[in-house]
């Protein structure tokens, strides 16, 4: 593993955490959405991270000198809908109320979404710090070679 692989790994984590923050922001924005284009309330979404270990084909490519993603990189393997049932509130005057007067709201807890957002922000900051530390190591190596 070269020092530049550390930059690639941190960059993959930055991209994955940015996408995670976007999903959490969409969840918070749609916490009160009772009607979507597909019908029914908005469904909370979650990301699933996966370590990007190279396939046998990528290992063979790496042996030939072709650039591949280093082991330890991360990516979002899928975005899944939360299977939790919607929260039913009695609001008989609401346009999306059923015949009993209940409206289906997304099963989104804003406090939990904020915890997820803060976690994504912290992970992003940690990876940005790793990029800065790696850049500093590279710069110091260049300075040593100059003298």
Secondary structure by P-SEA (a helix, b strand, c coil): ccaaaaaaaaaaaaaaaaaaaaaaaaaaaacccccccccccbbbbbbbbbbbcccaaaaaaaaacccccccccccccccccccccccccccccccccccccccccccccaaaaaaaaaaaaaaaaaaaaaaaaaaaaaaaaaaaaac
